[in-house]
């Protein structure tokens, strides 16, 4: 399965390289335009809101592809579509160049939220045990996400993310495959869920739809948590002890 995906990603990269002929954007011009985007995506492309994607450090080719998809309606996003419609090719290239030139911020190791009953626990010893159990759950989730990213799930034929998105989540510039490392967990969960449910389908050969449909909710959460901190060493509190 991994070999199959690698072959597909390489062939897509080669074919895309031949068809994507984009003017190189102006970073300074893009910075000026990005002021209008800062409310949702942050001044430097590192969105402070977990449901909005980080754009900093993203490949320019991918950003341009997505802006065109938003503009022509092949990607459904009511908030972004009107903004994309007002952009010409040069504006897209400038914005993409600016965001690509920025550095993706690191996310802190996440903390799984307690449910309402646990939050009301007044016994300190009991609360400490609850928090320890939550931490172990998070460690297991991160470990599962790492395994899915690298190896996929052979039983359910979920392909490994590494085949297209690289060992370190760096993506693939020529093929317009996005950088994934450091992305917000909430946004990654939403994106994979949208692919799974068919709400988004603007990827090459519907590849992400086919993969996400085979993923369970837990697998989506696991790989999304892992992506958010995959550049951390060590990844979990278990490893740091």
C-alpha positions as CSV (number, residue, x, y, z in Angstrom):
1,X,0.0,0.0,0.0
2,X,2.8,2.4,0.9
3,X,4.7,1.6,-2.3
4,X,1.5,2.2,-4.2
5,X,1.0,5.6,-2.6
6,X,4.6,6.5,-3.2
7,X,4.3,5.6,-6.8
8,X,1.1,7.7,-7.1
9,X,2.6,10.7,-5.3
10,X,5.7,10.6,-7.5
11,X,3.7,10.4,-10.7
12,X,1.4,13.2,-9.5
13,X,4.5,15.3,-8.6
14,X,6.0,14.8,-12.1
15,X,2.7,15.6,-13.9
16,X,2.0,18.6,-11.7
17,X,5.5,20.0,-12.2
18,X,4.8,20.1,-15.9
19,X,1.5,21.9,-15.6
20,X,2.1,24.3,-12.7
21,X,3.8,27.3,-14.2
22,X,3.3,30.0,-11.6
23,X,4.8,33.5,-11.5
24,X,7.0,33.9,-8.5
25,X,5.1,36.1,-6.0
26,X,6.3,39.3,-4.3
27,X,6.7,38.7,-0.6
28,X,6.4,42.4,0.3
29,X,3.3,42.8,-1.8
30,X,1.9,39.7,-0.2
31,X,2.6,41.0,3.3
32,X,0.6,44.1,2.6
33,X,-2.4,42.0,1.3
34,X,-2.2,39.6,4.2
35,X,-3.2,42.4,6.6
36,X,-6.8,41.7,5.6
37,X,-6.3,38.0,6.5
38,X,-4.7,38.6,9.9
39,X,-7.9,38.4,11.9
40,X,-8.3,34.7,11.1
41,X,-4.8,33.6,10.1
42,X,-2.6,35.7,12.2
43,X,-0.2,38.5,11.1
44,X,2.4,36.0,10.1
45,X,0.1,33.2,9.0
46,X,0.1,31.5,12.4
47,X,-3.5,31.5,13.2
48,X,-4.3,32.1,16.9
49,X,-7.7,30.3,16.4
50,X,-7.5,26.5,16.3
51,X,-10.3,26.1,13.8
52,X,-8.5,28.3,11.2
53,X,-5.5,26.9,9.5
54,X,-1.9,28.0,9.9
55,X,-0.6,29.3,6.6
56,X,2.9,30.1,7.7
57,X,5.5,27.9,6.1
58,X,3.0,26.3,3.7
59,X,4.1,25.6,0.1
60,X,3.2,28.5,-2.2
61,X,2.0,26.0,-4.9
62,X,-0.5,24.4,-2.4
63,X,-1.8,27.8,-1.3
64,X,-2.3,28.9,-4.9
65,X,-4.1,25.7,-5.7
66,X,-6.5,26.1,-2.8
67,X,-7.2,29.7,-3.5
68,X,-8.1,28.8,-7.0
69,X,-10.3,26.0,-5.7
70,X,-12.1,28.4,-3.4
71,X,-12.5,30.9,-6.3
72,X,-13.9,28.4,-8.8
73,X,-16.1,26.7,-6.2
74,X,-14.4,23.3,-6.3
75,X,-13.7,23.7,-2.6
76,X,-16.7,24.7,-0.5
77,X,-15.9,27.3,2.1
78,X,-18.5,30.0,2.4
79,X,-16.3,32.3,4.5
80,X,-13.3,32.2,2.1
81,X,-15.0,32.0,-1.3
82,X,-16.0,35.7,-1.5
83,X,-12.4,36.7,-0.5
84,X,-10.8,34.4,-3.1
85,X,-13.1,35.6,-5.8
86,X,-11.5,39.1,-5.5
87,X,-8.0,37.8,-6.1
88,X,-6.3,37.7,-9.4
89,X,-3.3,35.4,-10.2
90,X,-0.7,37.9,-9.1
91,X,-2.4,38.6,-5.8
92,X,-2.6,34.8,-5.2
93,X,1.1,34.4,-6.0
94,X,2.0,37.4,-3.7
95,X,0.0,36.1,-0.8
96,X,1.3,32.6,-1.2
97,X,4.9,33.8,-1.4
98,X,4.5,35.8,1.8
99,X,3.0,32.9,3.8
100,X,5.5,30.5,2.4
101,X,8.3,32.7,3.6
102,X,7.1,32.6,7.2
103,X,7.9,30.1,9.9
104,X,5.3,27.7,11.3
105,X,5.0,28.2,15.1
106,X,5.3,25.2,17.4
107,X,2.2,24.1,19.3
108,X,2.4,23.2,23.0
109,X,1.9,19.5,24.0
110,X,-1.9,19.3,24.2
111,X,-4.0,18.6,27.3
112,X,-7.1,16.5,26.8
113,X,-10.1,18.3,28.4
114,X,-11.8,16.8,31.4
115,X,-15.6,16.1,31.3
116,X,-17.9,18.2,33.4
117,X,-18.2,15.6,36.2
118,X,-14.4,15.3,36.5
119,X,-14.0,19.1,36.5
120,X,-16.3,19.2,39.6
121,X,-14.2,16.6,41.5
122,X,-13.2,18.2,44.8
123,X,-11.0,15.4,46.1
124,X,-7.4,16.3,45.1
125,X,-6.2,12.7,45.1
126,X,-9.1,11.6,42.9
127,X,-8.6,14.5,40.5
128,X,-4.9,13.7,40.3
129,X,-5.8,10.1,39.2
130,X,-8.2,11.4,36.6
131,X,-5.6,13.8,35.2
132,X,-3.1,10.9,35.1
133,X,-5.5,8.8,33.2
134,X,-6.1,11.6,30.7
135,X,-2.4,12.0,30.2
136,X,-2.0,8.3,29.5
137,X,-4.9,8.5,27.0
138,X,-3.1,11.4,25.3
139,X,0.2,9.6,25.2
140,X,-1.5,6.6,23.6
141,X,-3.3,8.8,21.1
142,X,-0.1,10.5,20.0
143,X,1.6,7.1,19.7
144,X,-1.3,5.8,17.6
145,X,-1.2,8.9,15.4
146,X,2.6,8.5,14.8
147,X,2.1,4.9,13.8
148,X,-0.8,5.8,11.4
149,X,1.3,8.6,9.9
150,X,4.3,6.3,9.3
151,X,2.6,3.0,8.6
152,X,-1.1,3.4,7.9
153,X,-3.5,0.7,8.8
154,X,-3.0,-2.4,6.7
155,X,-6.1,-4.1,8.0
156,X,-8.4,-1.3,6.9
157,X,-6.2,-0.2,4.0
158,X,-5.6,3.3,5.4
159,X,-2.6,4.5,3.6
160,X,0.4,6.0,5.4
161,X,0.5,9.8,5.4
162,X,4.3,9.7,5.0
163,X,4.0,8.6,1.4
164,X,2.8,12.0,0.2
165,X,3.5,14.3,3.1
166,X,7.0,13.3,3.9
167,X,8.9,12.0,6.8
168,X,8.7,15.2,8.8
169,X,5.3,16.4,7.5
170,X,7.0,18.7,5.1
171,X,4.7,18.0,2.2
172,X,5.7,18.0,-1.5
173,X,6.1,21.4,-3.2
174,X,6.1,20.2,-6.9
175,X,3.0,18.1,-6.3
176,X,1.2,20.7,-4.2
177,X,0.9,18.4,-1.3
178,X,0.6,20.5,1.8
179,X,2.9,20.8,4.8
180,X,1.1,19.1,7.8
181,X,3.5,19.5,10.7
182,X,2.5,22.1,13.3
183,X,-1.0,22.5,12.1
184,X,-3.8,23.0,14.6
185,X,-5.4,19.8,15.9
186,X,-8.9,21.1,15.5
187,X,-8.4,22.2,11.9
188,X,-6.8,18.9,10.9
189,X,-9.7,17.0,12.5
190,X,-12.2,19.1,10.6
191,X,-10.3,18.7,7.3
192,X,-10.1,15.0,7.6
193,X,-13.7,14.7,8.6
194,X,-14.8,16.8,5.7
195,X,-12.9,14.5,3.3
196,X,-14.4,11.5,5.0
197,X,-17.9,12.8,4.7
198,X,-17.4,14.1,1.1
199,X,-17.8,17.7,2.1
200,X,-14.4,18.4,0.5
201,X,-13.1,16.8,-2.6
202,X,-10.7,19.0,-4.4
203,X,-7.6,16.8,-4.0
204,X,-5.9,15.0,-6.9
205,X,-7.7,11.8,-7.9
206,X,-10.0,12.1,-4.8
207,X,-7.1,10.5,-3.0
208,X,-7.8,12.0,0.4
209,X,-11.5,11.1,0.2
210,X,-10.6,7.5,-0.3
211,X,-8.2,7.5,2.6
212,X,-10.3,9.4,5.0
213,X,-13.4,7.3,4.4
214,X,-11.6,4.3,5.8
215,X,-10.4,6.2,8.9
216,X,-12.3,5.9,12.2
217,X,-13.0,9.0,14.3
218,X,-10.3,7.9,16.7
219,X,-7.8,7.5,13.9
220,X,-8.6,11.0,12.6
221,X,-8.2,12.5,16.1
222,X,-5.0,10.5,16.7
223,X,-3.2,11.6,13.5
224,X,-4.4,15.2,14.0
225,X,-3.0,15.4,17.5
226,X,0.2,13.9,16.2
227,X,0.6,16.4,13.4
228,X,0.2,19.3,15.8
229,X,3.3,18.3,17.7
230,X,5.2,16.0,15.4
231,X,8.2,18.3,15.5
232,X,8.5,17.9,19.3
233,X,11.2,15.8,20.8
234,X,10.2,14.1,23.0
235,X,6.6,13.8,21.9
236,X,4.9,12.7,25.1
237,X,5.3,13.1,28.8
238,X,5.8,9.4,29.0
239,X,8.9,9.7,26.8
240,X,10.2,12.7,28.7
241,X,10.4,10.9,32.1
